[in-house]
Amino acid sequence: MSQTRDKPWIFRTYAGHSSAAASNTLYRGNLAKGQTGLSVAFDLPTQTGYDSDHPLAKGEVGKVGVPISHLGDMRTLLDGIPLDAMNTSMTINATAAWLLALYVAAADEQGTARAALQGTTQNDIIKEYLARGTWYIFPPKPALRLTTDTIAFTTSEMPKWKSDQSLLVPSAGSGCGRGRRGGVRPQRGNRRARCRADARRHPAKGISEIGRSHQLLRQFRRPFHHRDLQASRDGCHLG
């Protein structure tokens, strides 16, 4: 029998609400009670690239997560939390590069080496549109470029950071499971017919790995409407 014990699992609570200060209080309280990592929930304006004071953010600020518009917000969110000892998950996608940059900047101010940072960033922008419809910021090719650039940066600067977490396609009701070769397979029960029809309409649905984003891009046929262009102009004022 082995005389060594495996490292305990990381315990994180997916949390964030109201404001950076209120969320910081919640995080520190959870860590004091034995939680061993952070899982940051961002509000919808932050997820779609709007500052909290933007007119289109009205009514949504702080509702389903914490609002983060600039480095000051990130400082407040992480105040008193030693990032060299944390493993942080950030569910973000469309604005992943910006939020990760703010996290790294806060760590730099703490004196934490980037190579010591541990965590995950949900960073599949195209998947986020397919799964949840919360992506009206970038056309497909720039979205793929941002996704891969973020992976390249973390690989070079933050080797302990995983920047390709992608899990919402099957869990957000997109319809079908994912096969090993990227195809869709029907689920049992009354979803079988719907899955088959869904597979015919959207052959790439259910594929969430970053390595297959090119296939997603080829299957992406939605027209780029004027509202997307407006969101592209208005979005991503993070900083």
Secondary structure, 3 states (H helix, E strand, C coil): CCCCCCCCCCCCCEECCCCHHHHHHHHHHHHHCCCCCEEEEECHHHHCCCCCCCHHHCCCCCCCCECCCCHHHHHHHHCCCCHHHCEEEEECCCCHHHHHHHHHHHHHHHCCCHHHCEEEEECCHHHHHHHHCCCCCCCHHHHHHHHHHHHHHHHHHCCCEEEEECCHHHHCCCCCEECCCCCEECCCHHHHHHHHHHHHHCCCCCCCCHHHHHHHHHHCCCCCCHHHHHHHHHCCCCC
